[in-house]
């Protein structure tokens, strides 16, 4: 067997192994627990800003006499 043929056979073997692994994933992915992508302080700050700005907008609209 020549060197190029051996290299080609090795490449084909790796490719065939990949094909047989395709689709072999677990039905559910394991969870790490109750890890959130943001911390509770940042989440609280976000809620404060959103609710505060909406309240500010409602008060501003009410004092200006409705839609202007």
N, C-alpha and C positions, 0 to 999 in steps of 0.2 A: 504494500500500500504506500502510495506517495504521501509526502507531507501535506500537500494541499488537500488530498482526499481525506486524510485523518482530521484535519482542521474542519473541513466541511461536515464530516460525520459528527464531530463534537458539537458544532453549531446546530445541526439538525436535531441532535439529541436534546440539547438545552431547549430548543424551540418546542419540541414535542412534550417535554416536561411542563412547560408553561401552558400549553394547550390543555393538558389534563387537569391543571389546577384552576382553570377558568371557571368562575361561578361558584367556587367552593368557599362561600362566606357564611358565617353563622346567621341565623334568621334574625336574631336581635343582637345589637351591639352592647357590650357590657358598659354599664354606667359607672362613673367614678364615685358616685355618692351624690351628695347634695352640693356639688361645686357649681357656683354661678360664674358666668364670665365677668361680672362686675361685683364689687363688694357692696355690703349693705349701706355703707356711708354714701357712696357714690349714687346708689339707687335712691336713697332718701333725698339727696340733694336734687336729683333729677325730678323727682315727684314734687318737691318743694317749688322748684322753678316753674314747672308746668302748671301746677295748681295756682301758684301765686300770680303768674302772668295772666292766667285766664280770669282770676278774680279781679285783678287790676283792670283788665279790659272791660269786664262787666260793669265795674264801678265807674269807669271813665265814660262808657256808653250811656249809663243811667244819668250821670250828672250833665252830660252834654245835650240831653233831651232827645235821645234816640238816634236814629240814623241821620248822619249829616252829610 
